Amino acid sequence: MRRAKAQVLARPGGLSTGGRLRWGGLSVLAVAGMGVAAYLTYTHWADKPVACGNLGDCNLVQTSEYSAIAGVPVALLGFLLCAALLGVVVWRVGPDRSGMAAEWAPVAVFSMTLMGVAYAAYLTYVELFVLEAICIYCVALASIITASWLISLAELFA
Amino acid sequence: MAREARRQRGLGGPRRRREQRRPPRLSRRLRSLGWLVAVVVAVAAVAGLIVLGTLTRGGGVDDNTSLVVPTPRGPETPSQGSILGSANAPLTIVEYSDFQCPFCGELAQEIMPQLEKDYLATGKAKLVFKYVRFLGDESQWAAEAADCAGEQGKFWDYHDMLFANQRGENKGAFSKDNLKRFAAALNLDTTAFNACLDEGRYTGKVAENNNEARTRGINSTPTVFVGQTSIVGLKSYEAFKTAIEEELARAR
């Protein structure tokens, strides 16, 4: 019994099966989020219409004055957040000799995704009640960030 | 005992020893502090973003109370679309202008009214207004909106409205929402206007004007061609008057 536990601890990064699932899930969500955010950033900068079929009114949202802060597209902020999230995941699953990643990566992910969830909630409010238009890609990105936040909560209580 | 046994069997190995050399787990106080910092940073960052967003949007015209509604145009000067003055006037003045450019605004508000009175209303010259998009998205939308208003015979009223409500560049003054407000303030048929603006009916025309300006070597606004004479930048009324008189004399 004690020997089995020692072997689990000795695994690189010290990740249990559940831990590997959670961090793996986070990496998938981060990459998906980067994809969506990169597309929205591209359409914002290139002044291209967003291909969203008849689902909502992406272009009204994307061209609204809420789509950028001081000239920086909000979608770019989303991209940077997802990229940073992926960075922390890589840090956590990589070699962790000092134990710093095991200690602080969950805190970092929680903090970043909390930030994302709070801002996404604000933007969704703006979409629904100020612009009265919904952007399906923005909703997708908000969902990805919310899922990441839920995983980070699971990691905390694991 | 167990550790002793593993060492004897060689199970510990270098990895296991590293595991044991890890520094002791962080103190509870440090961990709590870390958590506190993480949550505070997250909340502060979001609050900061929302405040910054609100402040940078503040340059825009938010409601009708801060809207400057210019005096409606009377019938003194005939107009057709973006052409002001009689179609038969002997002299043609072509103005390349960006609705967001401050000097274009000054030209429109300080110089043009007098020129209009002296030359356009009297049938001596006509002004062809060519909007260009030099300064960004809001220049584009404003230009499209002017033509949407033109569909209802209000190009020039909308032109005046835009220049009267300039508030910095790309800060939301000419957001589509505000452009729609301008239309409402001018008593346009907003359903038709909004549909025109939203579908980008004149997007191509802005690009056409931009290309035309480029082929004519124009790289700043305002640039005005009085007949063959070009006037680049904001000049005095006298400069325009001299150019117009010279061109009129040449045409006679």
Contacts between the chains, C-beta under 8 A, distances in Angstrom:
chain1	res1	chain2	res2	distance
A	2	B	2	5.3
A	3	B	2	7.4
A	3	B	6	7.5
A	3	B	11	7.7
A	6	B	6	7.6
A	6	B	16	7.1
A	9	B	19	6.2
A	10	B	15	5.4
A	10	B	16	5.6
A	10	B	19	5.9
A	47	B	137	6.8
A	47	B	140	8.0
A	60	B	176	7.5
A	60	B	198	7.6
A	63	B	137	7.2
A	63	B	141	8.0
A	63	B	176	6.4
A	64	B	175	6.9
A	64	B	176	7.6
A	64	B	177	7.4
A	65	B	57	5.1
A	65	B	60	6.3
A	65	B	172	4.1
A	65	B	175	4.6
A	65	B	177	7.5
A	66	B	53	6.9
A	66	B	57	7.6
A	69	B	49	6.3
A	69	B	52	5.5
A	69	B	53	4.5
A	69	B	56	6.1
A	70	B	52	6.3
A	70	B	56	4.5
A	71	B	56	7.9
A	71	B	170	7.4
A	77	B	49	7.5
A	97	B	18	6.5
A	98	B	22	7.3
A	98	B	23	7.1
A	99	B	22	4.8
A	99	B	23	6.8
A	99	B	25	8.0
A	103	B	25	7.6
A	103	B	26	6.0
A	103	B	31	7.7
A	104	B	34	6.8
A	107	B	34	5.5
A	107	B	35	6.2
A	107	B	38	4.9
A	108	B	38	7.1
A	110	B	38	6.3
A	111	B	38	3.5
A	111	B	39	6.7
A	111	B	41	6.0
A	111	B	42	4.7
A	112	B	42	7.3
A	114	B	38	7.8
A	114	B	39	6.8
A	114	B	42	4.3
A	114	B	43	7.7
A	115	B	41	7.8
A	115	B	42	4.1
A	115	B	43	7.9
A	115	B	45	5.2
A	115	B	46	5.5
A	118	B	42	6.9
A	118	B	43	7.0
A	118	B	46	4.3
A	119	B	46	4.9
A	119	B	49	6.0
A	119	B	50	7.7
A	122	B	46	7.1
A	122	B	50	5.8
